[in-house]
Amino acid sequence: MTTATHALPLIRDAVRKALEAHGLCHRPQPLVAAVSGGQDSVALLLALAELRQPLGIAVHVAHLDHGLRPREAEKEAQFVGELASSLGMPFTVGHEDVPALAGSRRLSLEDAGRRLRYAFLTRTAHDLGGDTVALGHTLDDQVETVLLHLVRGAGMRGLRAMQPMAPWRDPQHGLEVRLFRPLLEVSRDRTRAACREAGVAPREDPSNLSLRFSRNRIRHEIVPKLRELNPAVLQAMARLARSVAQDEDYLEQAAAQHPEAMVQRSPGAMHLDRDVLLRLHPSVRHRLLQMAYEELHGQEDTLEQVHVDAMAALLDGSPGRKLTLPGGVVFSTSYTECILGPDPEEVCPLPPLPAETVLVSPGMTEVNGWRVLVRVLPQDEAQQGSEELARATLDADAVGLELLARPRRRGDRFHPLGLSLPKRLQDFFVDAKVPRAWRDRVPLVVSPQGIAWVVGYRIAHWARVTPDTRRVVELSFRRSEPSW
């Protein structure tokens, strides 16, 4: 372990540069400093204390008792309070029950503690009229975060790890702050040396030594092994995080150039246009999905790459499929949209059809939020195999032009394309995994011969286009306007 000399001035200079770079100087709003009592947050506080007057910043100290170690917690809060008082800074202490949240939400203690800590800091900043929270995360923390995300398969978005300035939203209270991390280029060795130079003995949290926590195993077992391979591994991993962050910023800017992908934002749900998403490069598509999830749910839960890949895969499938994401958010697909929000089993996005509607054939029919287009074409002009989303091509002589649109009825039977015999429509819905809440609203196109198309799912076998087909009926169902 190297011994850092003159560590406090170096940390002070790093904090000064970060404050100036992010426009945090000479502001009336207070900067909330999160101080646990450990060496990193104490070193940050000491630097902020020296910079208050020359940079015109007001600092408010915030400390959270996580409810994990009652005896030690009282002493830690007292230590932070006395340090804040000696530096002439106001002090707020909060109390939360991390084990209770972990048990009720089936979270790890680490995850539950992070959620409650950031929620407390966000509320404290808003109560004081501030918008920024300063955190003492160091270079070592950055490397540990990169490795944690790598092991969990969080993808490029996880490898960028923590940023010097990043937005944070508490979804429970709808409050937002900026998380300011000026020490991401400073090693833990230097924060320890800075405290020693200032004559301050920080509190040691014994849980930081427990190998039952993933981060501690990486800290005490994995990082030392990596240092044997490359003594400068911390700097190398930090460079990786910065490089990935630049690429991610570019991809997010590219994603932001497609506002047409976001159909609608409504309370508790985000609606995205399937066709637009499928036309985009996969990397841009993935960023849009991640951005929509974070806008809806905040950053309490982290999407791993496997979640994003699964969401993208659902876009290519039939409508009515769903996927449960972290935090209980459900990703589901409709005919023309994909939705992030509540379970579609509970909320159906399809407008109800009347009992029976005669379709203008050929022509356009608008009914209760649906726009139905019927065209009659020679076979060589039709879009062969065009049964995609809400479009289908049928044999005109087989189905005729006396077409109706209606919901299902008791006793309906349907002969799906590719099967040798008809089956109950109810059984087809089950096999096709159509959500129960959708089944009474899925449109059916019916001719005198029977159900010709279960819209968005399958055409009838007898209505298919064959080599002998002379004319085709091309049908498309589209939403005329959102109804939610």
N, C-alpha and C positions, 0 to 999 in steps of 0.2 A: 504494500500500500504506500503510495507516495504521500509525502507531507507537503501540504500547500502552505505557502508563506504569503502574508499580506492578502489573505483570502477575502476579508471583508471589503477592502477597497475594490477588488476585482468584481465581487458580487454587486456592490453598489453601482459600479460602472455598467454592468450588464443590465441591471434594473433600470438605470437612467435611460440607456439607449432604447430599451423596450417601451418605457413610458412615453418617450418622445416619438418613437416610431408609430405608436398606436394612438397618438393624440390625447393622452391622458393627463397632460400637464395644464395647470392654470384653469381648472374646471371647478365649478361650484359643487358639483355632485361628489359625494364621498366615495372613496374607493374602499370597498369592504375587503379586508385581509383575513383569509381563513387561516387560523392558527390553531394547530392541534397541540402544540407544546413540544413537538419533535424538532430535530435540528434543522430540517429544511424550511419549515414554516417560520421558525424563530429567526433564522438567517435572513429570510425575506423581510420579516418585520423590522429587523435591525437596519436593513438597507433602506426601507421605506421611511423609517424615522429620520435618517440623515438627509433624505431627499425632499422631505415635506416642504420646508421653507424655500429652498432654491427653485423647486419646480411647481410650487403652489398647489399641492395636493392635500386633501383632507383624508385621513385614514381612519377607518372604524374597524376595530378588531372583533371578529366573530369566532366563537368556539362552540362545538357541539359535543355534548355527552351522549354517546351512543347506547348507553344502557347495558354495556357488556361487562364492565368491571367497576362496580359501585364504589369500592374503597379507593381505587386508584383514580377514578374519574373525578372525584371531588378535589383531590390534590392537584390533578392536572388543570382543572378549571381555575383553581386558586392561583396556580403558578402563572397561567396565561393572563388572568386578571391583574395580578401584581405587576407583571412585565408591562402590560398595556398602560397601567397607571403610572409606572416609573417613566414611561416614554411620553406621558401626557396624551394618551389616546383613549377615546371612549371604547367601551367593551360591552358586547352582548353575548350571553351564554344561552344555549338551547339544550333541551333534553328530548331524546327520542328513544323508542324501544325497538332497537334493531332486531333482536331475536323474535319479537312478536311479529314483525312484518315478514321476516324470513319464513316463519312457520306458517303464516296465513297465506302467503303468496308462493310458497314452495321455492324460495330463493336461497342462494348461498348467503352466508353472513356478509361476505365481501360485497355482493351485489346489493343486498338490502341496505348495508351501511352507506354505499355510494349514493343510492337513490335518496335516502333520508338526508344525507349531508348536503347534497346539491339543492334539494328542496328547501332546507333550512337557510342555506346561504342565499338562495334566490329570494325568499320571503324577506330576509333581513335587508337585502339591498333595496327592495321595493319599499319596504317600510321607511327606509331612510331617504328615499328619493334618489337612490343611486341606480346604476345600470351595469356595473362591472364588479366582478369578484376576482381578487388576486389569489392565486394558488401557488404553493411552493414545490410543484413538481420539478424534478431535476432530470439531468441527462440519464441517470440510472433508471429513473421511473420510465422515461421514454423508451429505453431499450427493453425493459421488462414488459411494457405494453405491446411493443412490436412482437415480441416472442409469444406473449399470451394470445394475441390475435392470430399469429401464424399457426399456433397449435390448434386453435379453435376453427380455423378455416374461414376467417372473416374476409378474405380476398384483399384486393388492392386497397379498398376503402379502410380496412383495418390496419394494413401495413403503414399507412400514413400516421397512425397513432395520434398523439396529442398535438394540437396546434398552439402557437403562441397566443393567438386570440381566436376564440371560437364561440359561436352562439350556443346558448343552452335554454331549453324551454321545459318548464315543469308542467306536464300535461294535466296534472290533477287540478292545479289552480290557474292554468293558462298564463303564467308569468314567464317572462324571458329576461335573461341577463347575458352578459358577455363574460366568458371565462378567460382570464388573463394569466398567462404562465410565462413569466420573464426568466425563469431559471432553467429552461430546457437545454441550454448549452453549458450548464454548470454541473459539475460532478458532486456526488454526495460527500466525497472527501473534502471538498472546498467548503461546503456548508458546515461540516463538523469543525473545520479549522476556523471558520468565521466566528462561530459561537465561542470557541476557546479564546480567540483573540479579544472578543468583547467581554470576556469574563462571565459569560452566561452558561449555566449548565442545563441544557434542555432535558425534557422528560423522555425517558425511554419506555416505549410501549412494548411489553413482553410478548404481545401477540405477533409482533414483527419477526419473531424467531420461530414461531410455530410452523412446522412443515405441512400442516393440514390445509393451509391456504395455498392456492396455486401460485400466486404471485411470490410468496416466500420461497417456494420450492425452486422457482426460476431464479430468484435472487441469490439463494444460498447454495444451490446445486448446479444449475445450468450455466449461469453467467461465469462463475469461476472456471468451469471447464472450457468455455469459449475463450476466456482470456488466456488459457494455456495455448490455444491454437493461434490467437492473435491478441497480443497485449493491448492493441488499440481497437478492440472490438466495439467498445461503447461509441467511439467516434464513427466507426464504419456503419453501425446500425443506425446512428442518427442521420448520417448522410443518406442512407436508404430511405428513411422516413421522409426526409425533405424532398428527395427526388420523386417519390410516389405522391407526395402531397401536391407537387407541381403538376404532375400528370392528372391527378384527380381534379384539381382546380380547372384544368383545361376541359376535361370531360363534363364537368358540371356546367361550365359556360356553354359548351356545345348543346347540352341538354336543355339549358334555359332558352335556347334559340327556337324551341319547339313548343310554344305555349298552347298550340292547338291540340297537343296531346292531353292536356288537362281539360276535360269536358266541363266539369262542374265541381265545386267544393260545397259541401253541405255539412251541417252539424253532424260530426261523428263519421263522415264518409268522404272519400275521394273517388272521383269517377274519371277514368282515362279512356281515350279512344283507342280501340284495338287496332284498327287499320293503320292509324298513324304510328303506333308503336312498332308494328310489324314491318313498316317500311324503313325504320331507322337502323343504323348500325347496332349490333348487339351491345357494344359497350355503352353507347348513348342510351339505348333502351333500358339497360340495367340501372344506369344512374337515375333516370326518370322514375323508375319503380322505387328505388331507395329514397329519393328525394320526396316522393309522394308519401311513403310510409313515415318518414321523419316529420314531415309537415303535419300529418294526421296525429301521430302518436308521440312525437317528441323523441328524445334520445335516451330514454330510460332503458330501453331494450335495444340490443345491437343485432342487426340482421347479419347473419353469416352468409357466405357465398352460396351455400347449399340452398338457403331460402330464396335468394334472388334467382338462382338457376331454376328452381321449382316454379316460381312465379312466371318466368319467361316461358317455360314449357307449357304451362296452362294456356298461354295465349294462342298456341297453335292447335289446341284441342277444341272439342265441342263446347258450346255454352252450358252453363249450369254446373261447372266443376268448381271446387273450392279448396283452399289451403289455409290452415291455421298457422299464423306467424307468431313470433314472440310478442308477449303482451296481450294475447287474445285477439289480435286483429285478424280478420278473415279476408283473404284475397279470393275473389270470385269473379267468374266471367259471365258476361251477358252476351247477347247477339252482337252488339257493336261496341261494347265497353268492357273494361275490367274495373272492378270496384274494390276498394280497400275500406273496410268498415265492419258493420255487424254481420253476423251469420246470415247468409241468404235463406237458410231454412226459416228464419224468423222474419225477414224482410224481403219480399219479392219485388224485383225491379220491373216486372212486366205489367203493362196496363191491361186491365181485363177487357176481353172482347164481348160484344153483345152475343146473345144466344145464336144468332145467325146473320151473316152479312153477305149479300150477293156482290161478287166482285165484277167490276167492269172489265170485260174481256173482249178485245184488248183495251187497255186504258189504265187510269189511275183511280184508286179508291182510297179515301182517307176516312178512318174510323177510330175514334177514341184513342188518339195518340199514335196509331199505326198508319203508315203510308205504304200501300200495296200497289206495285206496278206489275201489270201483265202484258207481255209482248208475245206476238205470234210471228215466228221467223222460219225461213227455210233452214233445213238442218245445217247446211254449210256456213250459215251466218251466225249460228248460235255459239255460245261459249261452252264448248263441250266439257263435261265433267265439272260444271260450275257450281256444284252444291257446296257452297262455302258460306259460313256464317248464316245469313238469312237470304240466300239466293239458291234457286234450284232450276234445273232444266228438265222438262218432262216431254214425253211423246204426245203431240197434240191430238192425234187420232185416238190414242188410248184414253186420255182423260177428258177430251172434249173441251168446250168453252163455257159450259154451264157450271161455273165454279163458285163455291161458297167458302167463307172463312168463319170458323166457329171454335169455341172451346170444346173439350172432351165431353162425352156423355157416357152415362152408365151403359156398359155392354159393348162399347166401341171395340172393334177389332182392326188390326193393321197388319199388312204383309210387308215387312221391312225389306229393303233392297239386300239381295244376297242370301235370303233365307228361302227354303223350299216351301214353307207353309205359313199362313197367317198366324197371329198370336193375339192375345188380349193386349189392348193398348196399355193397360195398367202394368202388365208384365214387361212391355217394351220400355216404359218409363223407368221401371226398377233396374232393368239391365243397362240402360243408358245413363244411370245415376242422375236422373233429373230430380232436383230437390223437391220434396213434397209440396213446399209452398209455391212452387212454380207450376205444378201439373195442371191446375185448373185454369191457368192463364197462357199456357203454351198454345199458340195458334195452330189450327189444323186447316189444311186446304182440302176440300172435299168435292168430289165430282159425283155424278150419278153412280159411278162404279165403286165408290168408297173413298176412304182416306188416301189421297194421293201424296200428301207430304205432311210430316210432322215438322213444322217450321223450325229450321236451325239444327235439326237432328238427322232425319233420314227420309228419303223418298220411298214410295211404294215400289216393290219389285215389278209389278205389272205396268207401272207408269214410266219405266226407265227408257232412255233413248237406246235404240238398237240400230244395227246397220240398215235395217229396212225402214227406219223412220224417215218420213218425208218432210214433216213440219214439226217444230217444237214449240212448246209454251215455256217461256222464260218468266219466272216469278221472282220478285224480290220483296222482302218485308223490311222496312226501316222504321225507326222511331221518328215520328214527325216532330216531337219535342220531348225533352225530359219531363217525367211526371213526378220526380222526387227531388 
